[in-house]
């Protein structure tokens, strides 16, 4: 089975590639650095030629100010489903975010764009497995909520229930190797934690002594747990401390 990974160089994509290779699957690695532009579609059809299943973990942010965030992300998804249709890809495994459809995010541009991407996949004729994930453990340093300065680190006070990116990658690979079908699965980690605490734990592991200061969330609901996993989510390990043991501190 010929498998493609779209967004092969990212946080999850690189892990998906590694896990496929561990199973003796040599994936087609699709990324901007490999000469494929998801936003314009350049090179995508050729890259998906003869592919049986595509795993989309891309996050096609605008390369410059000539295109907006919403247009960039939705153009990429339209191009992916169109190319999958043209090349008769039999199964699309698509990574999304849990909770983006909640009304509180109506003015949250990135989440509004993610909703639109979800809709494009749902309306496509390509059989699709959608994996919705809560934030990753690795979100502890994400610039959308974390600001690094010389004398400290500012972190928005979100309440999250993170899952390891490595675990997300494993779920995506399992879905890709399963029989194709149209279904949605939501996954999360086993612990709730405030994001400043998660950042503090990770920086301690990395030997970064800068103090962490919690700041108000851009939306109050982010502090109140709006992004915690729904009741139907599948809870998957490792827990935070076990994950931290896998993080290699600098030598």
Secondary structure, 3 states (H helix, E strand, C coil): CCEEEECCCCCCHHHHHHHHHHCCCCCEEECHHHCCCCCCCCCHHHHCCCCCEEEECCCCCCCCCCCCHHHHHHHHHHHHHHHHHHCCCCEEEEEEECCCCCHHHCCCHHHHHHHHHHHHHHHCCCCEEEEEECCEHHHHHCCCCEEEECCEEEEECCEECCECHHHHHHHHHHHHHCCCCCEEEEEECCCCEEHHHHHHHHHHHHCCCCCEEEECCCCHHHHHCCCCCCCCCEECCCCHHHHHCCCCCCC
